[in-house]
Amino acid sequence: MNGYHSYQNLPPLAGLCTLEQAAAPGLSIEDCVQRLKRYHYSFKRLHEIFLSRLTAEPVYELKMAFSLHAHLCSEHATALRVRVGEMREPPLGLDAVPHPALEILFDEIRSAPFTTDLIHGIYEVALPALKEALLKHLSATNPLADHPSVRLCRFALLELEQMIEFGRACSSQLISLEKRIELTPWSVLLDDCLKHAKGLDGASDNSIPLQPLSRLHSAKPFVYDKVPKRDSRFADPYNMGVNAEVFLYDESFPPDPKTLMMFYKRLREIDVPEMMASIIIETPGKPWGYYRDMTRQLWDEARHAMMGEVGFVALGVDWTKVMVNFTWSLALNTQLKPIERHAVLYFIEQGLMSKTGKRFEWEVGLASTNPLAGLFQDYDWADEVLHARIGRDWYLKEFKDAREGVRYGDECWSKVLMGWSEWREQGLTAHRNWWPDLYREACEKWGMEPDARVLAFNTTYEAIRADLKNLSASA
């Protein structure tokens, strides 16, 4: 090699840090592992809290955010589990509570009686405390020796900040000054929990005498509410007056109005996270990989719902005029056991792989004049392939062969009763046909006259179920 090169000016240590920083003392393996276990416990409990409150949370934006944040927490918990396993720690002891005060802290947040209290506990107490702990880890550990942990902390901090920022925006809208005053005693309790535990990392210096902790909201055992709830924008959540599948698979209808029905179908997928959360919460004792994969699928379904929302917004169409129901999640959550709900989910997913499933919807999107429809269905299809694999990995393990698993799913789906007439008689819905209004509004945006045949579509889910029953009886 010719010429003079100033090698001494090149960044040392692969650019991780300076030589001085790498020569400084840092956390021992024992100290590092104890902290990592606390981060893991925090992410795992937050994951549980997001899912245990998702179904009964009526506010759409929060329901979607809880889906994402549960997924992020499960991913970081998974990474921490792997890291602890690399550090001479068999058995890992990751299911142990690292400090009783931390258990009280997360129990209290999970049992928060109102959405405002929950937002405060998660986004203004727990997540900031976890962020502080990870930042302290970065400053305390040796950046060279403990680089794998440093990397995990940095990645986690990126998404923690995103979650905290979301919570900050929600708090500014939802928590009034009067509410903050009302929250003061509970907020003091949460802070005291952190003081007793010496922070989420267990490394805070606390020499001040502390009073014994006394549970408030968590004094009574937490009861998971699996009945889905929606906010006031969902004006008719029992409405089953428009059978989207019949319209979508009718070859005589053109592709552009079919994209409206696909956006509706995507937005309607709000009910899948509502139902999947119930499976996860009510199915204890599984390997951690089960909860991680199921939470990933739950988040994907929430993404699909938001794709439908964006599809309508991009058209300039008010999505709140579409009667998005919760009848599917309501029926499955209240009529079936967790394994039966999973069976129905798997059975339906198998149908989505057929020629009238996800590929068909993608082809409809491509054939339309709406490029967003094709793009969204492209990713929706890819997600469903992943979900089929998750079903094979975790659901089919319960059966001797795949056919038995599919048959059981069919049986469970047949057990589900939809109370069309009961809901109508109780005054909960008239099953109004909202399709003509939606189609007319879209045609105005498209600058075209409505197709009379499309406008006249009026097939309900109740009618199709009745036809199937009559056909079965005659056979």
Secondary structure, DSSP 8 states (H G I E B T S, - for coil): --S---GGGS-SGGGSS-HHHHHS----HHHHHHHHHHHHHHHHHHHHHHHHHHTT---HHHHHHHHHHHHHHHHHHHHHHHHHHTSS-SS--TTS-S-HHHHHHHHHHHT-SSHHHHHIIIIIIIHHHHHHHHHHHHHHS-TTTTHHHHHHHHHHHHHHHHHHHHHHHHHHHH--HHHHHHHHHHHHHHHHHHHHTTSTTS-----S-------SGGGS------S----TT-S-TT-----HHHHHT-TTS-HHHHHHHHHHHHHGGGHHHHHHHHHHHT--S--HHHHHHHHHHHHHHHHHHHHHHHHHHHHT--GGGS----HHHHHHHHHS-HHHHHHHHHHHHHHHTSTTSHHHHHHHHHHSS-HHHHHHHHHHHHHHHHHHHHIIIIIGGGSSSHHHHHHHHHHHHHH----HHHHHHTTS------HHHHHHHHHHHHT----HHHHT----HHHHHHHHHHHHHH-
